[in-house]
Amino acid sequence: MFKQSSYRPVKKKNRNFGGLLFLVVAILIIVVGYFSAVGIIGLIDNLSKSEKANNSNILSQSSAPNENLNNSQVDINDIKGIYIPVSILSTLEGQNSVIALSKKTEINTIVVDAKGEDGKLNYISEIPLAVTSNAISENSIDFKEINKKLKTAGIYSIARVVAFKDNFLPKFNSKYSVPLRGGGKWWNTFFWINPYNNEVQDYLYAICDEVSTLGFSEIMLDEVKFPDFGRLDLLDYGEISKNISKPKMLNDFVNAFSDRAHSKGLKVSLCLPGQGAYSETVNVEGGQTFDLANIKVDYLSPRFQISTLKTSYTNSVTINDKVIIKADDNATEVLNIAISETLNRMKLENCKAILRPFIGDYDSSSKVYTFDDIKAQITICKQLKCGIYLAWNDKGIYREQAYLK
């Protein structure tokens, strides 16, 4: 701050007029200079305060939660996710634990059931058929509010929709069931709805429409198949099955569903068995021979866990012409070959989807995935330039240390 020093003129008996005039002019210059300086310094100070205020506003705007934050801000080529049961995500403690995990690890994505394996819708639905068939869970949760919270934390959320495995529609009305010869409902530990049935397809399209309003950024289609075990000889799909094969029916459904979801700004992924990813040798009864050249999904998410790849009661896995003996002890080798073979097939068929496999992080009677197993699986994904993945544990319990950044 500029400060003027005092000035006191010395009185003399013999005044000199010229000297007096000089003195007056000097005082005027000093006074004018003082007030000019004060004005300039005041102006600078005001500008400085204004600039600080502007900077403060900028900082407060950037640090405030962005109401328009979208899950798509997560790099879709860097998705690293986990499956979370609705029972965990429905609680405040569970939501906070997911967010805490995302801050400590490389996990930035969750998969949660919008329509579960039992056929229940885990949100409040207004679809007439869902209401009348009692397919809405009594423990429905507010996905819209939860997704706002997850988005603010930078978490990408995927709604899993289990398509044709359904315990509610067939029980409500057998016309929705896979057709039992002679009429009635057919089951093989689960009931199944008929992919050939237009009303069934419309029901799933309506679920797509509702889920698109709940704040998700992606829908994952799972169990896109016909039942493939049990008393299949009792099933009769009628004349339509003679004109439209099971694979064509499923491919057409997936593409129509994808078009619908894409029109609403959502990505789509398809969960499929490992065999359906690296080869076309899948149980023909299930119809899961997908046309990778023309499929419209954004991601393929095959299950490459050991338990899903075993083709017999022996502890070995065959991937195309490669056999892995003692597969439970060689989970990394199995994943390596499975991803490599799938990428080769996708390249040959000019598949435009991105491979985003499921890896294992669970305990079963034959396999316990250890910390080393999980890290090795993640390393394999990165080495094969397939660095994105989804980890599966149906209880939502994960070995946190394996996912540290």
WOFENUR-V319570 format. One record per helix or strand of 3 or more residues. SS is the DSSP state (hx for helix, st for strand). FROM is the first residue (numbers start at 1). TO is the last residue. If there is no record, write none. Layout:
ss={SS;SS}
from={FROM;FROM}
to={TO;TO}
This chain:
ss={hx;hx;st;hx;hx;st;hx;hx;st;hx;hx;st;hx;st;hx;hx;hx;st;hx;st;hx;st;st;hx;hx;st;hx;st;hx}
from={17;71;80;86;92;109;128;143;156;169;174;191;198;218;232;240;246;267;274;299;306;316;322;327;331;358;371;389;400}
to={63;73;83;89;104;115;132;152;162;172;176;193;211;222;234;243;263;273;278;303;309;319;325;329;348;360;383;392;403}
